[in-house]
């Protein structure tokens, strides 16, 4: 009995340092020295590939977190802040994997489109079509200050820049037609210049003549991922994204979000199956539910509340050090950072009646993403329920402490999902687009 | 009998597409489809490592060549123009090698220091200290037009920017002291914030607050390479470079160049052994001298003269399509591109009384670098003579057609150099600095 691929969920592994949980580095069995260690990342990538994940995913930040108290002391002292630059890391991990997709985050606010188009096209060639770009607009002033700017762009402005940036990048990817190479050694004709195109792009933000000096990527375009949840962010995603990494802790809201995205996608002339929605989730696996809950409690005990608040300050681009730790999160306006993240945190804070100290611990855990603690069977049930009810097309896993959280999931949860026909037993294609069931884009110049 | 390392030469392999020679892609045995193929680059890197090379080296360009006739038709039609973005490529090749150094070219004119510092620091971590950055200021308007600029910066201006860029990058590499990580799981102290430093850099070109969000690279600083040969370029190299990739076709001039660099180095308070000078050379190996010369002749026959002139136009940032192909290179002033390259080409053109057509073929061959055609024994003799006479500290090999030119050198010339005690039989260290005999830089914040 075979199961149609469209009935199977997609899984990403969002790998962060030595664990997503702010206290992951302190957990038993974790080596906190691994944050820059290639052998460690290699093992993670190969574990995820053995688990037949669609992709592994790396975040990015362009500064040390220091919005809290206007110093980096809290984050440097209590958190594993150092992390690899993801484009170089993707190059390395592509070389030692065969099938799994690889996603790197890169900012449209602090990069140039020619550079990113070229790097992602190169990676897509080197990996035979396994690359995705997670498009972000960055979050705060600390990043601006490392790029000769005084402050971070306003929300709408940076989405304007993101739109133009993406337009230029996809045009650059198309600037060589698929059949531009002639490779006629006898007559000395390497390529057909009539199939290579200038862009002559001149917009509000960029002037880029093109063409790229890399041929068209194997996937046509590397897969485009986004995480924006604001109204502007949703609209941008509906126009351009192929995967949405969402933050949706509640099943009903997740279903509404997916319906909303599908409606927007139709408005832009796309079909709902051209976009896959993968909410973040942090699974905590135990032999019993009690053991899983105990692990989670232990992790929460180990988080320094100021570490979590420092991360939240960064995400909001607002210094929370000035408020009392024993009061709730105050009402704030004009957040220049991640607005939708702020809303989620505010809801969580009110719902569970949290003080700022408690909120710091909670945010340091999963950054407002969903946490599921239970046995492998319970986690599989939970994933099946979300997936089966149309709340998502799969999940972006946020392993709490590494490598164990990932290994446990691959060894214990994946076989159950496979047994139920909810997840692939083998890769059926070679490219990330094939894993995700996404079409290869037409070339606009052909 | 052991030979002191200081008496041994250093070897780089400057790998360009499917061969350095403009007609390399047409040569028998070469697969021109390899320009973006990872398996191919992997084999090259492993061959160079089997040959105990100090490093492999990748150039970079930020545009398709189109200075000639203001179109890219000539270069796209006759040359293998597509090539990988070198930072991603270095990530990939670092993952499948153990000892060999890896150098990527990156421009100070069209990048941001925070990004490059972070990428090179990451690569240095992932490879355990085997990375070098070849610092260039880029060459022409085609590159400017891909980065929202109208024209390339003037020579002196772009060196001013390069100085400041490098200052910021090295400060970022130092922004975490070597012992900043505490990793105290018990007490929850990840790092010591007093050993992490803001730069608060504000200069003519950049405002960069820092610190980096990557810990200090294993080599302290990745090795710094430069190729500038103008007076400004030499001075910049003497202050900052650790390896110079020079273009010196004549032994006497090469010795003068090396003496000049040593004198300048002393002026800046450095010692001559803190800088290694590796002139480019294209060896053409035959079973007999006649066979080698026949190979070279065949390669030259296969070059389209307009392809070579198009490359030269780009390098000079001056369109040569307006001159007669049957006349010599005219006297030109105010070249905004590679000035010292222009001088070399002009000397070569006068010395050998070349028409523009002949010059195009010659430049398409080795881009004005030295070509040595002969048996393996003759090439080893020639290398020994240059090295022994103080003309250089080793060579940056420019294999004409790949993989064969590299394989032949590793199998035939390297054993002779080893036999004579002129080249290592085994790697003695683990980092590129150790291969090159370069000290690990002190941290300016410690």
Boltz contact constraints between the chains, C-beta under 6 A:
constraints:
  - contact:
      token1: [A, 26]
      token2: [B, 185]
      max_distance: 6.0
  - contact:
      token1: [A, 26]
      token2: [B, 188]
      max_distance: 6.0
  - contact:
      token1: [A, 32]
      token2: [B, 183]
      max_distance: 6.0
  - contact:
      token1: [A, 33]
      token2: [B, 183]
      max_distance: 6.0
  - contact:
      token1: [A, 36]
      token2: [B, 125]
      max_distance: 6.0
  - contact:
      token1: [A, 38]
      token2: [B, 126]
      max_distance: 6.0
  - contact:
      token1: [A, 64]
      token2: [B, 211]
      max_distance: 6.0
  - contact:
      token1: [A, 64]
      token2: [B, 213]
      max_distance: 6.0
  - contact:
      token1: [A, 73]
      token2: [B, 193]
      max_distance: 6.0
  - contact:
      token1: [A, 76]
      token2: [B, 191]
      max_distance: 6.0
  - contact:
      token1: [A, 76]
      token2: [B, 193]
      max_distance: 6.0
  - contact:
      token1: [A, 76]
      token2: [B, 196]
      max_distance: 6.0
  - contact:
      token1: [A, 77]
      token2: [B, 189]
      max_distance: 6.0
  - contact:
      token1: [A, 77]
      token2: [B, 193]
      max_distance: 6.0
  - contact:
      token1: [A, 80]
      token2: [B, 190]
      max_distance: 6.0
  - contact:
      token1: [A, 82]
      token2: [B, 214]
      max_distance: 6.0
  - contact:
      token1: [A, 82]
      token2: [B, 215]
      max_distance: 6.0
  - contact:
      token1: [A, 84]
      token2: [B, 122]
      max_distance: 6.0
  - contact:
      token1: [A, 85]
      token2: [B, 118]
      max_distance: 6.0
  - contact:
      token1: [A, 85]
      token2: [B, 119]
      max_distance: 6.0
  - contact:
      token1: [A, 85]
      token2: [B, 122]
      max_distance: 6.0
  - contact:
      token1: [A, 87]
      token2: [B, 88]
      max_distance: 6.0
  - contact:
      token1: [A, 88]
      token2: [B, 87]
      max_distance: 6.0
  - contact:
      token1: [A, 88]
      token2: [B, 91]
      max_distance: 6.0
  - contact:
      token1: [A, 88]
      token2: [B, 119]
      max_distance: 6.0
  - contact:
      token1: [A, 88]
      token2: [B, 122]
      max_distance: 6.0
  - contact:
      token1: [A, 88]
      token2: [B, 123]
      max_distance: 6.0
  - contact:
      token1: [A, 91]
      token2: [B, 88]
      max_distance: 6.0
  - contact:
      token1: [A, 91]
      token2: [B, 91]
      max_distance: 6.0
  - contact:
      token1: [A, 91]
      token2: [B, 92]
      max_distance: 6.0
  - contact:
      token1: [A, 92]
      token2: [B, 91]
      max_distance: 6.0
  - contact:
      token1: [A, 92]
      token2: [B, 94]
      max_distance: 6.0
  - contact:
      token1: [A, 92]
      token2: [B, 95]
      max_distance: 6.0
  - contact:
      token1: [A, 92]
      token2: [B, 126]
      max_distance: 6.0
  - contact:
      token1: [A, 94]
      token2: [B, 92]
      max_distance: 6.0
  - contact:
      token1: [A, 95]
      token2: [B, 92]
      max_distance: 6.0
  - contact:
      token1: [A, 95]
      token2: [B, 95]
      max_distance: 6.0
  - contact:
      token1: [A, 95]
      token2: [B, 96]
      max_distance: 6.0
  - contact:
      token1: [A, 96]
      token2: [B, 95]
      max_distance: 6.0
  - contact:
      token1: [A, 112]
      token2: [B, 147]
      max_distance: 6.0
  - contact:
      token1: [A, 114]
      token2: [B, 146]
      max_distance: 6.0
  - contact:
      token1: [A, 118]
      token2: [B, 85]
      max_distance: 6.0
  - contact:
      token1: [A, 119]
      token2: [B, 85]
      max_distance: 6.0
  - contact:
      token1: [A, 119]
      token2: [B, 88]
      max_distance: 6.0
  - contact:
      token1: [A, 122]
      token2: [B, 84]
      max_distance: 6.0
  - contact:
      token1: [A, 122]
      token2: [B, 85]
      max_distance: 6.0
  - contact:
      token1: [A, 122]
      token2: [B, 88]
      max_distance: 6.0
  - contact:
      token1: [A, 123]
      token2: [B, 88]
      max_distance: 6.0
  - contact:
      token1: [A, 125]
      token2: [B, 36]
      max_distance: 6.0
  - contact:
      token1: [A, 126]
      token2: [B, 38]
      max_distance: 6.0
  - contact:
      token1: [A, 126]
      token2: [B, 92]
      max_distance: 6.0
  - contact:
      token1: [A, 145]
      token2: [B, 209]
      max_distance: 6.0
  - contact:
      token1: [A, 146]
      token2: [B, 114]
      max_distance: 6.0
  - contact:
      token1: [A, 146]
      token2: [B, 208]
      max_distance: 6.0
  - contact:
      token1: [A, 146]
      token2: [B, 209]
      max_distance: 6.0
  - contact:
      token1: [A, 147]
      token2: [B, 112]
      max_distance: 6.0
  - contact:
      token1: [A, 148]
      token2: [B, 206]
      max_distance: 6.0
  - contact:
      token1: [A, 148]
      token2: [B, 207]
      max_distance: 6.0
  - contact:
      token1: [A, 183]
      token2: [B, 32]
      max_distance: 6.0
  - contact:
      token1: [A, 183]
      token2: [B, 33]
      max_distance: 6.0
  - contact:
      token1: [A, 185]
      token2: [B, 26]
      max_distance: 6.0
  - contact:
      token1: [A, 188]
      token2: [B, 26]
      max_distance: 6.0
  - contact:
      token1: [A, 188]
      token2: [B, 304]
      max_distance: 6.0
  - contact:
      token1: [A, 189]
      token2: [B, 77]
      max_distance: 6.0
  - contact:
      token1: [A, 190]
      token2: [B, 80]
      max_distance: 6.0
  - contact:
      token1: [A, 191]
      token2: [B, 76]
      max_distance: 6.0
  - contact:
      token1: [A, 193]
      token2: [B, 73]
      max_distance: 6.0
  - contact:
      token1: [A, 193]
      token2: [B, 76]
      max_distance: 6.0
  - contact:
      token1: [A, 193]
      token2: [B, 77]
      max_distance: 6.0
  - contact:
      token1: [A, 196]
      token2: [B, 76]
      max_distance: 6.0
  - contact:
      token1: [A, 206]
      token2: [B, 148]
      max_distance: 6.0
  - contact:
      token1: [A, 207]
      token2: [B, 148]
      max_distance: 6.0
  - contact:
      token1: [A, 208]
      token2: [B, 146]
      max_distance: 6.0
  - contact:
      token1: [A, 209]
      token2: [B, 145]
      max_distance: 6.0
  - contact:
      token1: [A, 209]
      token2: [B, 146]
      max_distance: 6.0
  - contact:
      token1: [A, 211]
      token2: [B, 64]
      max_distance: 6.0
  - contact:
      token1: [A, 213]
      token2: [B, 64]
      max_distance: 6.0
  - contact:
      token1: [A, 214]
      token2: [B, 82]
      max_distance: 6.0
  - contact:
      token1: [A, 215]
      token2: [B, 82]
      max_distance: 6.0
  - contact:
      token1: [A, 304]
      token2: [B, 188]
      max_distance: 6.0
